[in-house]
Every structure is written in structure tokens, then in C-alpha cells.
């Protein structure tokens, strides 16, 4: 086999990404290395980049170590006379991306350092991709000077592009990453700074032939306002959406755009009429989808609208949430697979019921809606501990303390929760509010006056509470065999 054969096989493993793909590719790579001194077939730049790409796609705990060692070996091979194995921009960008994505403590700093020294160490000039990766690294760094550094990288890219370096032209990903970074590093100013960067992109497009802002950049600005928690975030995002809808010179909104508007309404608890505004956006999506399927509301659209009502002060929010949930179910039944109701949608609707206020009659209606949602849930999902704790919260908020049915209802909910193995501390806390002290103690064997000790909860009650999932033992064993084989080589 020639070197192209090795490169093709390693590349196939990377594209297939089946269990253990990275170790199988590594074994072939090391087989090639073992024969290189006695053969004309030697690894070239494409070979090293293929195995680096394999490890970048891996979630294995040793992936970053393999990438570091491979890049070091690549540089060593080139230094010792293999002129076909010179590290190129792809090699270094892969290592920077690995530090940013796979690394742990200190890895972000290593990504930034490698980016800074890539020309001096490997004689490779950074390009837009290199800078996009390091922008993301700065955003993850948590350093106070991150926003300043990120803007400096963007300004340097624009300057180099204006001076004729086409490889440094910032693209839509660059601008979106810069805008997104404000939400991570400087959320209070994220919206304002995001709009400034958007205008900066427009200037480069109009004057110097840069990329035209697309919907993804506008969506990032909208999301930046959402992250800012500003009192004016809803109004600013509404203004951006209106511009996208009405101005033919800017990109048209997509479903993601409308979903971002829903996200802003969902997160802004103080927005008066937020639930009604969210429902209006949802109905617009449904109407637009009749002409263009790309606007078909998905699970996120419906759940965000339900949550917006749940967090509002609307006295009818329980019935409004149920109406949207039923619309979601109807859409799914009519063939909209992206709108399949999940547990988050049901929990959001239950939350709207649990926090319904008003007259006794309104609270009773909210409680009856709670029961209706419980029945609907059984057809589409499985209750989790959030479900049960929210139902118990509805019980304590909606049923009067002196009503004997309150203890009966709390008992039936808790017993089902035990059978489902979903009893977490959240459920026990809400049970304290929903049930009388005597019923709480008889159901749990715990003192209602004391804090809950998780160790005191029977394991059968907690067996399905969400926790880390471990790989199948057989798969794990096979992977360990591959790891051992590679280490021996």
C-alpha cells in the first residue's frame, strides 16, 4: 500500500466515527510509523492531519494528549528530513481547536499561546479559522480582559483584510463568535456591544467587500440582548426582528430568529404581556409555515411560549399553557416530527399551573388543568423528578390546606413517584409543603422538621433520578483492549 492508501483508511475511520474509531485509526498510523524507517512509504502532512482530525472528533479522555504528541512527532519528522511532513495551517488549527474543545484546566491558555506563537514555531501564518478558534478560547477563558482581546483580534483581522490578506477576511462565524463572547464575558453590555459589532460588519461589507451579515449574525445580536438581562432587551430584539421583516436590504428572519425572540420573552419575567407576545410569535410561525416549511414551529418554539406564559402574571396562564401544549400535540399528530412533545414542554405547562394565582375558582381550574396535563404526559413522555416536584407544588399552591383531598392527592403523587424511581431532594422538599407533617412522616419515615439527608432515601426510590450515564460494560471493555493494544505498539 502507498501513503495515499493509509491516508484514505485513517480518513474513513474519522468520517465513520464508530465506537473505538480513533484507536483503530491510531493503530494503523502506528503500524505505518513502525515500517517507515525500512520503507519508502512515509507519513506526510495529510497523514498527520488525518490522525489529528480523528482525535479532534473523539470524546476520549486521552484525545488531547494524542494530539499534542502527534503534532510534536510531526514537527520532529520534518526536522529530521521528512520534507513531506511539514506542519501546515490545518495541523496547527487542529491543535488549537483541541485545546479549546477537549482541554481542561489551563488548556484555553495553551490555545491562545499556540495561536500567538504558530508563525515563530511552525512558520505558519494564522488565518480566519485560527482566529475564530482562538476567539472562542478567549470567550471560555473567563478572564476580565477577554472582551478587549477578542475585539483586538477582530480589528486586526479587518485591518489585514483591508491591506490585501484575503486569508484574514472575517466571516459570519467570526462576527457571530465575537458577539456571542460578550454574553459569556460581559453580559450586561452584550446587547449594546453586539449591535456595534454588527454595524462594524456592515461597514466592512459596504466599503471593503467583506461578507454581508446574514441571519446567524442578527440572531447572535438578538441572543446577546437576551443574555444582557436588560430591561430594554425585549424592545431592542423586537426592533431587530421588525427590521429583518420589513427591510429588504437585511437578511430575512428564519425559524431560529423567531425562536430567539421567544427565548427573550421566555427569559424576561418582567415583560408585561410576555406570554401573549410569545403566543403571537408562535402563531406567526404557524402561519408562515403554511407557505414555507422552514418556519414550522419545533419543540423549542412551543416550549418557550409555554414557559413565557408560566413566568407571566397572566391570571389565565394555566389554560393558555394548556392551549399551546394541545396545539403542539396536534401539530405533532399532523406530521410535524420536530414538535414531538418532550418532558420539558409538559413540565413548563405544569409550572404555569403551579404558580397560577387568583380567586379560589381560578386556582381550582388551574388544578384541574394540572390533572389533565398529567394524563396527557403519559402518552408522550415519562415523568421525571421535576415533573413530580412541580405537581406537588401545584398541590400546595392550589388546594386549600384544610381540604382533606390535599393529603390524599399528595400521597398518590408521591407513591407513583416512588414507583417510578424519581424521588430526589426536590420532590421531598415539595412534599413537605404539599402534605401535612404527619402524612409526610408516614410516607417517608423522615422528620419533617429536619433537612433531607439524601443517604436516607431508599435507592429504589431514586434509581431513575437523572444522573451520569456510564457506557455499556462490553463496549467499555472493547475500548480498553484497543487502548492497551495501541500503548503496546
Long-range contacts (C-beta under 8 A, 24 or more apart in sequence): 1-41, 2-41, 3-32, 3-41, 3-42, 3-43, 3-44, 3-46, 3-47, 6-32, 6-41, 6-43, 6-47, 7-44, 7-46, 7-47, 7-50, 10-47, 10-50, 10-51, 10-54, 11-50, 11-53, 13-54, 14-50, 14-53, 14-54, 14-57, 17-57, 19-475, 19-478, 19-479, 20-478, 20-479, 20-482, 21-54, 21-58, 22-54, 22-55, 22-57, 22-58, 22-60, 22-63, 22-66, 23-60, 23-479, 23-482, 23-483, 23-485, 23-486, 24-482, 25-50, 25-51, 25-54, 26-51, 26-54, 26-55, 26-66, 26-486, 27-482, 27-485, 27-486, 27-489, 30-486, 30-489, 31-489, 34-489, 42-77, 42-82, 42-84, 42-85, 43-77, 43-82, 43-85, 44-82, 44-84, 44-85, 45-74, 45-84, 45-85, 45-86, 45-87, 45-88, 45-91, 47-85, 48-73, 48-74, 48-85, 48-87, 48-91, 49-88, 49-90, 49-91, 49-94, 52-91, 52-94, 52-95, 52-98, 53-94, 55-98, 56-94, 56-97, 56-98, 56-101, 56-102, 62-483, 63-98, 63-102, 64-98, 64-99, 64-102, 64-103, 64-107, 67-94, 67-95, 67-98, 67-102, 68-95, 68-98, 71-95, 75-122, 87-122, 87-124, 88-124, 89-124, 89-125, 89-126, 89-127, 89-129, 89-130, 91-122, 91-124, 92-118, 92-122, 92-124, 92-130, 93-127, 93-129, 93-130, 93-133, 96-130, 96-133, 96-134, 96-137, 97-133, 99-137, 100-133, 100-134, 100-136, 100-137, 100-140, 108-137, 108-138, 108-140, 108-141, 109-141, 111-137, 112-137, 112-138, 112-141, 125-167, 126-168, 127-167, 127-168, 128-157, 128-167, 128-168, 128-169, 128-170, 128-171, 128-174, 131-157, 131-168, 131-170, 131-174, 132-171, 132-173, 132-174, 132-177, 135-174, 135-177, 135-178, 135-181, 136-177, 136-181, 138-181, 138-185, 139-177, 139-180, 139-181, 139-184, 139-185, 140-184, 142-185, 146-181, 146-185, 147-181, 147-182, 147-185, 147-186, 147-193, 150-178, 150-181, 150-185, 151-178, 154-178, 154-197, 154-200, 158-200, 158-204, 158-208, 158-210, 161-204, 161-208, 161-210, 162-204, 162-208, 169-210, 169-211, 170-201, 170-204, 170-210, 170-211, 171-211, 172-211, 172-213, 172-214, 172-216, 172-217, 175-200, 175-201, 175-213, 175-217, 175-220, 176-216, 176-217, 176-219, 176-220, 179-217, 179-220, 179-221, 179-223, 179-224, 180-220, 180-223, 180-224, 182-224, 182-227, 183-223, 183-224, 183-226, 183-227, 183-228, 187-227, 187-228, 187-229, 188-228, 188-229, 188-230, 189-228, 190-224, 190-225, 190-227, 190-228, 191-221, 191-224, 191-225, 191-227, 191-228, 191-230, 191-233, 191-236, 192-228, 193-224, 194-220, 194-221, 194-224, 194-225, 195-221, 195-236, 197-221, 213-250, 213-251, 214-251, 215-244, 215-251, 215-252, 215-253, 215-254, 215-256, 215-257, 216-256, 218-244, 218-250, 218-251, 218-253, 218-257, 219-254, 219-256, 219-257, 219-260, 222-257, 222-260, 222-261, 222-264, 223-260, 223-263, 225-264, 226-260, 226-263, 226-264, 226-267, 229-267, 229-268, 231-270, 233-264, 233-268, 234-264, 234-265, 234-268, 234-271, 234-274, 234-277, 237-261, 237-264, 254-294, 254-295, 255-285, 255-294, 255-295, 255-296, 255-297, 255-298, 255-301, 258-284, 258-285, 258-295, 258-301, 259-298, 259-300, 259-301, 259-304, 262-300, 262-301, 262-304, 262-305, 262-308, 263-304, 265-304, 265-308, 266-304, 266-305, 266-307, 266-308, 266-311, 269-311, 269-312, 271-312, 273-312, 274-308, 274-311, 274-312, 275-305, 275-308, 275-309, 275-310, 275-311, 275-312, 275-314, 275-317, 275-320, 276-314, 277-308, 278-304, 278-305, 278-308, 278-309, 279-305, 279-308, 279-309, 279-320, 279-324, 281-305, 282-324, 282-327, 286-327, 286-331, 296-331, 296-336, 296-338, 296-339, 297-328, 297-331, 297-336, 297-339, 298-336, 298-338, 298-339, 299-328, 299-338, 299-339, 299-340, 299-341, 299-342, 299-344, 299-345, 301-339, 302-327, 302-328, 302-331, 302-339, 302-341, 302-345, 303-342, 303-344, 303-345, 303-348, 306-345, 306-348, 306-349, 306-352, 307-348, 307-351, 309-352, 310-348, 310-349, 310-351, 310-352, 310-355, 313-357, 315-356, 315-357, 315-358, 315-362, 316-362, 317-352, 317-355, 317-356, 318-352, 318-353, 318-356, 318-365, 318-366, 318-369, 318-370, 319-365, 319-369, 320-352, 321-348, 321-349, 321-352, 321-353, 321-369, 322-349, 322-369, 322-372, 322-373, 324-349, 325-349, 325-373, 325-376, 329-376, 329-380, 340-380, 341-380, 341-381, 342-380, 342-381, 343-377, 343-381, 343-382, 343-383, 343-384, 343-386, 343-387, 346-373, 346-376, 346-377, 346-380, 346-381, 346-387, 347-384, 347-386, 347-387, 347-390, 349-373, 350-374, 350-387, 350-390, 350-391, 350-394, 351-390, 353-394, 353-398, 354-390, 354-391, 354-393, 354-394, 354-397, 354-398, 355-393, 355-397, 356-397, 356-398, 360-400, 363-397, 363-398, 364-398, 366-394, 366-398, 367-394, 367-395, 367-398, 367-399, 370-394, 370-398, 382-420, 383-417, 383-420, 383-422, 384-422, 384-464, 384-465, 384-466, 385-417, 385-422, 385-423, 385-424, 385-426, 385-427, 385-465, 385-466, 386-426, 387-422, 388-413, 388-414, 388-416, 388-417, 388-420, 388-422, 388-423, 388-427, 388-430, 389-424, 389-426, 389-427, 389-429, 389-430, 390-430, 392-427, 392-430, 392-431, 392-433, 392-434, 393-430, 393-433, 393-434, 395-434, 396-430, 396-433, 396-434, 406-434, 406-435, 407-435, 407-436, 407-439, 409-434, 410-434, 410-435, 410-439, 411-435, 411-439, 411-443, 414-443, 415-443, 417-461, 418-460, 418-461, 420-464, 421-460, 421-461, 421-462, 421-463, 421-464, 421-465, 422-462, 422-464, 422-465, 423-457, 423-461, 423-462, 423-465, 424-462, 424-465, 425-452, 425-454, 428-452, 428-457
